[in-house]
């Protein structure tokens, strides 16, 4: 037998097929302090249980994410547990900072907005809705609370350690992982070893969304790990096509790899995570990268294209710079516009969509074909003739780039080979341990030396 229902506790025998569950969750989101909903418990507190708690848990998570707006990522947690020897589901809901929340299909109306009054969810009046809108706080990852507070950051420590950086005992404070009341925030949730967030990557057979052939989710772990996995997927999908000339074999990617990487990183770092997640979609003739939130208020399109940055996610940008996912403010836009014009961007109040058409004709731009053209012509001769054949293709490509330019940077290797920075660093470490290469001098002014 559970306690009686209250202003912070509601019981439901089952997750009905109507919108009563969404109504209860919205009421807690709009109520200061949030609350909990127990599925599998009658109104009188008697435990009846849930037949398939694992499946029901997944359905509820998807249902709440799809049916409530603004997006409530990190504001609720769905947990299967046991009570009186029976399986139940506990939904923990935090009070949101983007009030008023509402049932999506009914909109921001008296039929869609609710608030907790005593032990029930009551419709909000038009005046209440207007008042909450007026008091809606400027939101940030650092000020947005989350319901899940048992978070660990082992993966984050690894990314810092790989670059010779150490996260000390105060790292949670230094990286703004807690709100003013010392609870974990949305930034911490995104960077934690385990979470409920993911980046969606879809692939379609044609030029529309009719024939879906792949639908993957990269997430439920530290956001940095998810980013590297998506970058690897982008590298795989960015196929190479070739042209044979009298002098050598020239190759080119479907999409400029530098622009592709920068567009994806930009989408992640500037996304409004209270509204949704970045989405990558491959079609037969193009790839699109969509971020939610539109332009930050006060930033014009001219400012946007000029690389002038007004950060939506200042705290996330700081972490990305620490682990060298980004270099500096505005640098990504510059690299994209070096390869494409502004027409690849579609900007609306709610979304920014970048569309890269696949290259259809072989037109060699300045710099194209370096690693895959002239250099590839010597891969079987120079590399295989002087280095053991047990090297991976990535390691061979790194060696070829170093032979062509002793001062080449890591970022240039990433761009030329079209793999993630992490992949480059991992393979450089292997080549160094095999005494095939070494680095002399500083990162900025030094150079690479081949030993074999």
Buried (B, 14 or more C-beta within 10 A) or exposed (E): EBEEBEBBBBBBBEBEEEBEBBBBBBBBBBBEEBBBBBBBBBEEBEBBBBEEBEEBBEBBBEBBBEBBBBBBBBBBBBBBEEBEEEBBBBBBBBBBBBBBBBBBEBEBEBBBBBBBEEBEBEBBEEEBBEEBEEEEEEBBBBBBBBBBEEBEBEBBBEBBEBEEEEBEEEBBEEBBBBBEEEEBBBBBBBBBBEBBBBBBBBBBEEEEEEEEEEEBEBBEBBBBBBBBBBBBBBBEBBEEBEBEEEEBBBBBBBBBBBBBBBBBBBBBBBBBBBBBBBBBBBBEEBBBBBBBBBBBEEBEEEBBBEBEBBBBBBBBBBBBBBBBBBEEBBBBBEBBBEBBEEEBBEBEEEBBBBBBBBBEEEEEEEEBBBBBBBBBBBBEEBBEEEBEEEBEEBBBBBBBBBBBBEEBEBBBBBBBBBBBBBBBBBBBEBBBEBEBBEEEEEEEEEEBEBEE
